[in-house]
Amino acid sequence: MENKKFTISVYSENNIGLLNRISAIFLKRHINIESLTVSESEIENVSRFIIVVRITESSVKKLVGQIEKQIEVIKAFYHTNEETIYRESALFKIASDLLFDERQIQNIIKESNSEIVTVARDFFVISKSGRRSEILDVYNKLKPYGIKQFVRSGRISVSKDEMAISKILKDY
C-alpha cells in the first residue's frame, strides 16, 4: 500500500492534556503530523482537531481507532484530499517601501487574490488563504523582495459528505 495524505477529524470534549495524549499516539507509531489545527466545532462545548498525515489507509484506520480509545474523544473520522474541502492561511510581513517602490509586489498581491491586512511605517502585511501550493507560490514570488516574517496556519477542512457527528452526539 502506498502512503497518501489523510485528514483526520477528531471531535472531543475540551479537556486539558488531550492534545498531549493524541500526539503521543503519533509519536509511538513514528508518524509525522504535517498539520494540526484545534478549534471549536459546530457543536457547543465540543472541540475539533484537524490532523493531516501521510500514511497508508490501513495505518490511518488503526490510528483513528487508537484516538477513539481516549476517553474524551467522541468520534474520529478520516478523509482523503478528494473527500474534503480544505484551506490554509498565511501572513507575509514585508518592508513598507517595497509596496510603493516595487510595482511587481502589487501585481503579485492582485494576481494571487491576496489582500493587504495592514500598512505601517516600516512594514505591511499580506494575507493569503488557499491551498498550500497557492501559498507557496506567493511565498516564492515574494521571497526575492525580502520577507521579514512568514507564518502559515494548519489545514482547516470540511468533508464533502455529511459526517453524522450531530446524530452521534444526540445518542451520546
N, CA, C and O of each residue as an XYZ file, in Angstrom:
688
protein
N       0.837     -1.195      0.000
C       0.000      0.000      0.000
C       0.874      1.247      0.000
O       1.929      1.290      0.632
N       0.412      2.250     -0.717
C       1.194      3.478     -0.794
C       0.717      4.498      0.232
O      -0.442      4.483      0.648
N       1.627      5.385      0.633
C       1.280      6.464      1.543
C       0.456      7.506      0.816
O       0.768      7.885     -0.313
N      -0.600      7.967      1.471
C      -1.454      9.021      0.945
C      -1.657     10.055      2.046
O      -1.418      9.788      3.224
N      -2.100     11.232      1.641
C      -2.386     12.272      2.614
C      -3.815     12.088      3.109
O      -4.750     11.992      2.313
N      -3.976     12.041      4.423
C      -5.283     11.910      5.053
C      -5.512     13.061      6.021
O      -4.587     13.531      6.684
N      -6.755     13.501      6.089
C      -7.177     14.489      7.078
C      -7.999     13.751      8.121
O      -9.025     13.147      7.810
N      -7.539     13.809      9.351
C      -8.237     13.162     10.464
C      -8.970     14.244     11.243
O      -8.366     15.233     11.657
N     -10.274     14.056     11.445
C     -11.086     14.975     12.244
C     -11.445     14.272     13.542
O     -11.999     13.173     13.536
N     -11.122     14.918     14.652
C     -11.385     14.339     15.964
C     -12.313     15.285     16.724
O     -11.964     16.440     16.970
N     -13.480     14.798     17.090
C     -14.412     15.571     17.907
C     -14.249     15.105     19.350
O     -14.268     13.909     19.638
N     -14.089     16.077     20.254
C     -13.814     15.694     21.641
C     -14.338     16.733     22.626
O     -14.671     17.861     22.265
N     -14.395     16.306     23.878
C     -14.603     17.249     24.962
C     -13.332     18.083     25.060
O     -12.256     17.616     24.687
N     -13.441     19.289     25.548
C     -12.290     20.178     25.648
C     -11.622     20.003     27.007
O     -11.914     20.751     27.940
N     -10.733     19.027     27.127
C     -10.078     18.729     28.398
C      -8.571     18.942     28.307
O      -7.966     18.732     27.256
N      -7.986     19.352     29.398
C      -6.537     19.563     29.483
C      -5.821     18.232     29.303
O      -6.221     17.220     29.878
N      -4.760     18.238     28.502
C      -3.917     17.060     28.330
C      -4.283     16.178     27.150
O      -3.511     15.292     26.784
N      -5.445     16.400     26.545
C      -5.859     15.534     25.436
C      -4.933     15.687     24.236
O      -4.565     14.690     23.613
N      -4.557     16.899     23.906
C      -3.639     17.116     22.782
C      -2.335     16.355     22.998
O      -1.797     15.768     22.059
N      -1.833     16.361     24.208
C      -0.600     15.642     24.528
C      -0.771     14.135     24.330
O       0.110     13.477     23.776
N      -1.888     13.598     24.777
C      -2.125     12.155     24.629
C      -2.324     11.769     23.166
O      -1.857     10.716     22.733
N      -3.014     12.618     22.404
C      -3.207     12.320     20.983
C      -1.869     12.374     20.253
O      -1.574     11.498     19.440
N      -1.060     13.388     20.532
C       0.244     13.477     19.856
C       1.145     12.310     20.248
O       1.978     11.884     19.447
N       0.995     11.789     21.452
C       1.780     10.627     21.884
C       1.437      9.390     21.049
O       2.302      8.550     20.800
N       0.189      9.280     20.620
C      -0.221      8.156     19.767
C       0.578      8.195     18.461
O       1.031      7.157     17.980
N       0.749      9.385     17.891
C       1.522      9.548     16.656
C       3.003      9.263     16.912
O       3.662      8.605     16.107
N       3.517      9.762     18.032
C       4.922      9.578     18.387
C       5.271      8.095     18.526
O       6.300      7.651     18.016
N       4.442      7.345     19.196
C       4.681      5.910     19.401
C       4.761      5.144     18.087
O       5.472      4.144     17.982
N       4.030      5.618     17.091
C       3.988      4.939     15.793
C       4.934      5.568     14.771
O       4.954      5.169     13.607
N       5.710      6.546     15.211
C       6.666      7.252     14.330
C       5.965      7.859     13.118
O       6.455      7.770     11.992
N       4.808      8.478     13.369
C       4.034      9.129     12.307
C       4.191     10.632     12.467
O       3.918     11.184     13.533
N       4.630     11.288     11.407
C       4.809     12.733     11.423
C       3.472     13.432     11.182
O       2.739     13.077     10.258
N       3.162     14.411     12.004
C       1.973     15.240     11.807
C       2.377     16.384     10.889
O       3.228     17.196     11.253
N       1.776     16.460      9.701
C       2.095     17.525      8.749
C       1.398     18.823      9.098
O       1.912     19.904      8.809
N       0.233     18.729      9.716
C      -0.546     19.906     10.065
C      -1.473     19.551     11.210
O      -1.998     18.440     11.279
N      -1.675     20.520     12.123
C      -2.562     20.308     13.267
C      -3.281     21.612     13.575
O      -2.650     22.652     13.766
N      -4.594     21.547     13.622
C      -5.410     22.706     13.968
C      -6.456     22.243     14.971
O      -7.063     21.185     14.804
N      -6.662     23.041     16.011
C      -7.681     22.727     17.004
C      -8.570     23.956     17.148
O      -8.080     25.079     17.268
N      -9.876     23.733     17.137
C     -10.799     24.856     17.286
C     -12.119     24.364     17.848
O     -12.318     23.168     18.061
N     -13.015     25.308     18.082
C     -14.379     24.949     18.422
C     -14.991     24.263     17.211
O     -14.556     24.484     16.080
N     -15.977     23.451     17.441
C     -16.671     22.809     16.320
C     -18.043     23.443     16.162
O     -18.375     24.417     16.837
N     -18.825     22.880     15.269
C     -20.188     23.369     15.055
C     -21.116     23.001     16.207
O     -22.270     23.428     16.245
N     -20.602     22.203     17.149
C     -21.393     21.734     18.280
C     -20.873     22.394     19.556
O     -19.675     22.355     19.836
N     -21.765     22.991     20.317
C     -21.379     23.706     21.533
C     -20.641     22.782     22.500
O     -21.053     21.643     22.721
N     -19.550     23.283     23.070
C     -18.716     22.572     24.052
C     -17.987     21.359     23.474
O     -17.524     20.502     24.227
N     -17.881     21.279     22.159
C     -17.133     20.193     21.521
C     -16.032     20.805     20.664
O     -16.290     21.684     19.841
N     -14.811     20.335     20.862
C     -13.663     20.801     20.080
C     -13.435     19.884     18.899
O     -13.853     18.726     18.889
N     -12.756     20.438     17.899
C     -12.425     19.631     16.725
C     -10.935     19.779     16.425
O     -10.420     20.886     16.267
N     -10.268     18.646     16.351
C      -8.874     18.581     15.928
C      -8.876     18.235     14.443
O      -9.609     17.341     14.019
N      -8.077     18.920     13.660
C      -7.880     18.548     12.262
C      -6.397     18.234     12.117
O      -5.549     19.116     12.257
N      -6.093     16.979     11.836
C      -4.714     16.490     11.787
C      -4.446     15.937     10.397
O      -5.214     15.117      9.892
N      -3.361     16.381      9.778
C      -3.001     15.905      8.446
C      -1.765     15.023      8.555
O      -0.758     15.410      9.148
N      -1.860     13.822      7.970
C      -0.747     12.866      7.978
C      -0.603     12.244      6.602
O      -1.530     12.267      5.792
N       0.572     11.689      6.352
C       0.819     10.956      5.105
C       1.217      9.532      5.491
O       2.355      9.265      5.878
N       0.227      8.615      5.370
C       0.438      7.213      5.744
C      -0.451      6.330      4.859
O      -1.158      6.827      3.982
N      -0.405      5.038      5.097
C      -1.263      4.115      4.345
C      -2.673      4.129      4.929
O      -2.878      4.553      6.066
N      -3.635      3.664      4.147
C      -5.011      3.644      4.641
C      -5.168      2.679      5.811
O      -5.904      2.969      6.754
N      -4.494      1.550      5.764
C      -4.600      0.613      6.893
C      -4.035      1.239      8.167
O      -4.566      1.017      9.255
N      -2.966      2.017      8.038
C      -2.384      2.691      9.207
C      -3.317      3.762      9.748
O      -3.451      3.906     10.963
N      -3.967      4.520      8.862
C      -4.864      5.583      9.338
C      -6.076      4.983     10.042
O      -6.580      5.564     11.003
N      -6.553      3.827      9.575
C      -7.678      3.162     10.253
C      -7.291      2.777     11.678
O      -8.060      2.992     12.615
N      -6.095      2.205     11.838
C      -5.606      1.823     13.171
C      -5.413      3.059     14.052
O      -5.740      3.049     15.239
N      -4.885      4.104     13.456
C      -4.624      5.350     14.175
C      -5.924      5.957     14.705
O      -6.000      6.356     15.867
N      -6.934      6.023     13.858
C      -8.234      6.559     14.258
C      -8.822      5.699     15.389
O      -9.409      6.231     16.331
N      -8.666      4.391     15.295
C      -9.133      3.503     16.361
C      -8.451      3.791     17.684
O      -9.101      3.797     18.729
N      -7.144      4.029     17.652
C      -6.399      4.359     18.870
C      -6.842      5.714     19.439
O      -6.976      5.867     20.653
N      -7.063      6.681     18.570
C      -7.507      8.006     19.021
C      -8.865      7.905     19.698
O      -9.101      8.543     20.724
N      -9.756      7.107     19.126
C     -11.100      6.971     19.689
C     -11.099      6.287     21.060
O     -12.094      6.366     21.780
N     -10.023      5.631     21.427
C      -9.934      4.998     22.744
C      -9.718      6.020     23.858
O      -9.909      5.703     25.032
N      -9.322      7.238     23.503
C      -9.166      8.286     24.508
C     -10.547      8.626     25.057
O     -11.499      8.813     24.298
N     -10.645      8.701     26.353
C     -11.950      8.818     26.999
C     -12.720     10.079     26.589
O     -13.949     10.046     26.525
N     -12.024     11.188     26.309
C     -12.715     12.437     25.960
C     -13.111     12.503     24.488
O     -13.885     13.374     24.094
N     -12.589     11.592     23.679
C     -12.876     11.621     22.246
C     -14.274     11.058     21.997
O     -14.606      9.946     22.409
N     -15.073     11.859     21.313
C     -16.441     11.446     20.990
C     -16.436     10.595     19.726
O     -17.025      9.514     19.688
N     -15.760     11.099     18.687
C     -15.692     10.369     17.417
C     -14.549     10.919     16.589
O     -14.250     12.111     16.647
N     -13.907     10.050     15.818
C     -12.847     10.460     14.890
C     -13.180      9.919     13.508
O     -13.717      8.821     13.363
N     -12.853     10.708     12.504
C     -13.089     10.347     11.105
C     -11.784     10.569     10.337
O     -10.925     11.332     10.779
N     -11.636      9.906      9.195
C     -10.526     10.243      8.298
C     -11.046     10.367      6.884
O     -11.994      9.689      6.487
N     -10.399     11.257      6.122
C     -10.800     11.519      4.744
C      -9.560     11.735      3.878
O      -8.511     12.157      4.364
N      -9.700     11.441      2.610
C      -8.644     11.766      1.641
C      -8.826     13.217      1.202
O      -9.843     13.838      1.511
N      -7.852     13.752      0.488
C      -7.966     15.120     -0.033
C      -9.185     15.272     -0.939
O      -9.840     16.315     -0.940
N      -9.479     14.241     -1.699
C     -10.603     14.298     -2.633
C     -11.954     14.343     -1.913
O     -12.952     14.770     -2.494
N     -11.987     13.908     -0.668
C     -13.237     13.853      0.094
C     -13.472     15.092      0.953
O     -14.470     15.176      1.669
N     -12.547     16.061      0.880
C     -12.660     17.248      1.725
C     -12.500     18.529      0.920
O     -11.975     18.531     -0.194
N     -12.960     19.595      1.509
C     -12.698     20.947      1.024
C     -11.801     21.558      2.086
O     -12.180     21.631      3.255
N     -10.612     21.998      1.685
C      -9.647     22.442      2.690
C      -8.912     23.701      2.250
O      -8.806     24.014      1.064
N      -8.414     24.403      3.252
C      -7.673     25.640      3.050
C      -6.667     25.815      4.177
O      -6.781     25.213      5.245
N      -5.679     26.658      3.903
C      -4.738     27.141      4.903
C      -4.686     28.650      4.754
O      -5.136     29.185      3.741
N      -4.150     29.337      5.736
C      -3.984     30.786      5.672
C      -2.539     31.123      5.976
O      -1.852     30.393      6.691
N      -2.083     32.241      5.423
C      -0.708     32.680      5.665
C      -0.665     34.193      5.774
O      -1.489     34.899      5.193
N       0.317     34.680      6.533
C       0.603     36.108      6.638
C       2.047     36.335      6.225
O       2.943     35.585      6.612
N       2.262     37.385      5.429
C       3.591     37.780      4.966
C       3.839     39.207      5.438
O       3.036     40.096      5.159
N       4.928     39.436      6.141
C       5.302     40.788      6.561
C       6.448     41.251      5.666
O       7.488     40.597      5.580
N       6.244     42.388      5.000
C       7.185     42.907      4.006
C       7.530     44.357      4.363
O       6.713     45.053      4.965
N       8.713     44.812      4.002
C       9.114     46.202      4.236
C       8.189     47.146      3.465
O       7.910     46.915      2.288
N       7.712     48.210      4.124
C       6.727     49.129      3.534
C       7.189     49.804      2.253
O       6.396     49.973      1.327
N       8.448     50.190      2.184
C       8.903     50.920      0.993
C       8.741     50.093     -0.279
O       8.577     50.654     -1.362
N       8.787     48.771     -0.160
C       8.647     47.908     -1.336
C       7.252     47.976     -1.949
O       7.089     47.787     -3.155
N       6.243     48.248     -1.112
C       4.877     48.322     -1.618
C       4.746     49.428     -2.665
O       3.986     49.302     -3.625
N       5.490     50.503     -2.466
C       5.399     51.646     -3.368
C       6.500     51.660     -4.421
O       6.309     52.178     -5.522
N       7.664     51.084     -4.076
C       8.811     51.119     -4.988
C       8.828     49.968     -5.988
O       9.389     50.105     -7.075
N       8.232     48.859     -5.642
C       8.259     47.665     -6.495
C       6.843     47.365     -6.987
O       6.058     46.740     -6.274
N       6.524     47.796     -8.168
C       5.188     47.599     -8.748
C       4.821     46.109     -8.823
O       3.647     45.748     -8.735
N       5.825     45.259     -8.986
C       5.583     43.821     -9.122
C       4.915     43.242     -7.863
O       4.135     42.296     -7.966
N       5.208     43.790     -6.694
C       4.585     43.286     -5.463
C       3.074     43.518     -5.513
O       2.300     42.650     -5.111
N       2.659     44.670     -5.996
C       1.227     44.938     -6.140
C       0.597     43.950     -7.125
O      -0.532     43.501     -6.925
N       1.327     43.619     -8.179
C       0.825     42.627     -9.149
C       0.696     41.245     -8.511
O      -0.280     40.537     -8.758
N       1.671     40.860     -7.698
C       1.636     39.560     -7.018
C       0.409     39.488     -6.119
O      -0.297     38.479     -6.100
N       0.157     40.556     -5.378
C      -0.995     40.595     -4.467
C      -2.293     40.445     -5.265
O      -3.163     39.649     -4.909
N      -2.410     41.201     -6.324
C      -3.635     41.183     -7.136
C      -3.837     39.836     -7.830
O      -4.928     39.268     -7.772
N      -2.799     39.324     -8.483
C      -2.905     38.080     -9.253
C      -3.152     36.858     -8.375
O      -3.753     35.883     -8.824
N      -2.691     36.906     -7.124
C      -2.844     35.751     -6.229
C      -4.091     35.836     -5.357
O      -4.320     34.975     -4.508
N      -4.895     36.876     -5.568
C      -6.081     37.095     -4.731
C      -5.735     37.187     -3.255
O      -6.486     36.726     -2.396
N      -4.583     37.791     -2.971
C      -4.185     38.067     -1.595
C      -4.763     39.420     -1.210
O      -5.325     40.126     -2.046
N      -4.621     39.772      0.053
C      -5.080     41.084      0.475
C      -4.094     41.705      1.453
O      -3.401     41.005      2.192
N      -4.047     43.015      1.444
C      -3.214     43.737      2.395
C      -4.034     43.901      3.669
O      -5.126     44.468      3.650
N      -3.492     43.396      4.777
C      -4.194     43.419      6.054
C      -3.938     44.725      6.785
O      -4.854     45.308      7.365
N      -2.692     45.183      6.757
C      -2.325     46.418      7.445
C      -1.098     47.034      6.791
O      -0.268     46.335      6.210
N      -1.001     48.342      6.897
C       0.171     49.064      6.411
C       0.644     49.960      7.548
O      -0.123     50.753      8.093
N       1.909     49.821      7.893
C       2.526     50.659      8.921
C       3.725     51.372      8.290
O       4.048     51.145      7.124
N       4.366     52.219      9.055
C       5.501     52.985      8.543
C       6.621     52.071      8.024
O       7.208     52.341      6.976
N       6.913     50.994      8.758
C       8.058     50.143      8.427
C       7.702     48.860      7.679
O       8.573     48.229      7.080
N       6.446     48.477      7.711
C       6.069     47.199      7.105
C       4.617     47.218      6.657
O       3.840     48.094      7.038
N       4.270     46.230      5.839
C       2.873     45.942      5.534
C       2.706     44.434      5.596
O       3.672     43.685      5.459
N       1.463     43.995      5.805
C       1.184     42.572      5.967
C       0.174     42.141      4.907
O      -0.866     42.770      4.712
N       0.521     41.048      4.233
C      -0.332     40.446      3.211
C      -0.917     39.161      3.781
O      -0.224     38.398      4.454
N      -2.194     38.929      3.508
C      -2.868     37.701      3.910
C      -3.225     36.913      2.654
O      -3.708     37.475      1.670
N      -2.983     35.611      2.701
C      -3.346     34.723      1.591
C      -3.991     33.476      2.166
O      -3.445     32.847      3.073
N      -5.148     33.122      1.640
C      -5.836     31.906      2.031
C      -5.978     31.024      0.798
O      -6.267     31.518     -0.292
N      -5.778     29.729      0.964
C      -5.912     28.816     -0.161
C      -5.239     27.494      0.129
O      -4.990     27.146      1.283
N      -4.953     26.776     -0.911
C      -4.228     25.507     -0.766
C      -2.753     25.803     -0.511
O      -2.256     26.881     -0.835
N      -2.074     24.840      0.067
C      -0.663     25.036      0.406
C       0.151     25.436     -0.815
O       1.029     26.292     -0.715
N      -0.129     24.825     -1.973
C       0.625     25.144     -3.193
C       0.433     26.603     -3.597
O       1.371     27.237     -4.081
N      -0.771     27.144     -3.403
C      -1.027     28.545     -3.726
C      -0.253     29.478     -2.794
O       0.286     30.498     -3.223
N      -0.209     29.113     -1.525
C       0.534     29.918     -0.543
C       2.024     29.859     -0.845
O       2.706     30.881     -0.784
N       2.536     28.676     -1.170
C       3.954     28.547     -1.505
C       4.305     29.319     -2.770
O       5.414     29.840     -2.888
N       3.380     29.397     -3.713
C       3.593     30.169     -4.934
C       3.773     31.656     -4.594
O       4.683     32.306     -5.109
N       2.914     32.185     -3.735
C       3.048     33.588     -3.306
C       4.359     33.773     -2.556
O       5.065     34.758     -2.770
N       4.688     32.829     -1.677
C       5.943     32.896     -0.925
C       7.145     32.983     -1.874
O       8.024     33.829     -1.709
N       7.162     32.097     -2.864
C       8.292     32.075     -3.814
C       8.374     33.353     -4.641
O       9.470     33.787     -4.996
N       7.241     33.958     -4.951
C       7.244     35.209     -5.715
C       7.683     36.398     -4.864
O       8.315     37.323     -5.374
N       7.354     36.380     -3.571
C       7.724     37.485     -2.679
C       9.142     37.355     -2.118
O       9.757     38.352     -1.738
N       9.650     36.140     -2.068
C      10.956     35.880     -1.446
C      12.088     36.758     -1.997
O      12.892     37.249     -1.205
N      12.190     36.977     -3.308
C      13.278     37.824     -3.819
C      13.236     39.269     -3.291
O      14.256     39.958     -3.289
N      12.063     39.722     -2.849
C      11.930     41.090     -2.349
C      12.241     41.192     -0.855
O      12.397     42.291     -0.322
N      12.328     40.059     -0.192
C      12.636     40.039      1.232
C      11.383     39.938      2.079
O      10.607     40.889      2.166
N      11.187     38.804      2.694
C      10.061     38.591      3.605
C      10.599     38.741      5.022
O      11.483     37.992      5.438
N      10.058     39.723      5.772
C      10.511     39.953      7.145
C      10.013     38.854      8.079
O      10.749     38.379      8.944
N       8.752     38.456      7.895
C       8.173     37.370      8.685
C       7.169     36.625      7.818
O       6.550     37.192      6.918
N       7.026     35.336      8.117
C       6.064     34.496      7.400
C       5.502     33.482      8.385
O       6.238     32.903      9.184
N       4.192     33.271      8.322
C       3.558     32.238      9.131
C       2.403     31.645      8.329
O       1.681     32.354      7.628
N       2.248     30.319      8.453
C       1.163     29.629      7.758
C       0.403     28.808      8.793
O       1.008     28.194      9.672
N      -0.910     28.799      8.689
C      -1.742     28.030      9.616
C      -1.735     26.557      9.234
O      -1.227     26.170      8.181
N      -2.302     25.760     10.102
C      -2.567     24.379      9.751
C      -3.795     24.316      8.868
O      -4.481     25.318      8.667
N      -4.061     23.167      8.357
C      -5.216     22.955      7.470
C      -6.516     23.090      8.260
O      -6.624     22.651      9.405
N      -7.481     23.704      7.616
C      -8.860     23.634      8.081
C      -9.644     22.948      6.969
O      -9.353     23.144      5.789
N     -10.629     22.152      7.340
C     -11.345     21.404      6.303
C     -12.745     21.033      6.754
O     -13.053     20.968      7.944
N     -13.565     20.797      5.770
C     -14.884     20.201      5.975
C     -14.993     19.055      4.989
O     -14.403     19.092      3.910
N     -15.753     18.037      5.367
C     -15.917     16.900      4.464
C     -16.994     17.215      3.434
O     -17.927     17.970      3.705
N     -16.853     16.635      2.265
C     -17.879     16.807      1.235
C     -19.145     16.049      1.628
O     -20.257     16.540      1.435
N     -18.968     14.855      2.178
C     -20.111     14.073      2.646
C     -20.440     14.481      4.076
O     -19.593     15.008      4.797
N     -21.666     14.234      4.468
C     -22.086     14.567      5.828
C     -21.406     13.639      6.828
O     -21.367     12.423      6.643
N     -20.873     14.234      7.889
C     -20.364     13.430      8.993
C     -21.480     13.416     10.029
O     -21.968     14.472     10.430
N     -21.869     12.274     10.447
C     -23.038     12.140     11.316
C     -22.715     12.455     12.769
O     -23.202     11.780     13.675
N     -21.901     13.472     12.992
C     -21.483     13.787     14.365
C     -22.659     14.295     15.203
O     -22.743     13.975     16.389
N     -23.562     15.071     14.620
C     -24.703     15.593     15.392
C     -25.584     14.449     15.883
O     -26.040     14.466     17.026
N     -25.823     13.464     15.034
C     -26.628     12.304     15.451
C     -25.882     11.511     16.517
O     -26.482     11.046     17.486
N     -24.586     11.359     16.340
C     -23.786     10.638     17.340
C     -23.867     11.334     18.692
O     -23.982     10.677     19.727
N     -23.807     12.669     18.685
C     -23.874     13.418     19.934
C     -25.245     13.303     20.600
O     -25.339     13.268     21.827
N     -26.293     13.246     19.803
C     -27.624     13.060     20.395
C     -27.693     11.730     21.138
O     -28.273     11.633     22.219
N     -27.087     10.705     20.531
C     -27.074      9.378     21.138
C     -26.094      9.296     22.304
O     -26.218      8.425     23.164
N     -25.114     10.210     22.333
C     -24.017     10.177     23.316
C     -24.505     10.532     24.664
O     -23.725     10.557     25.616
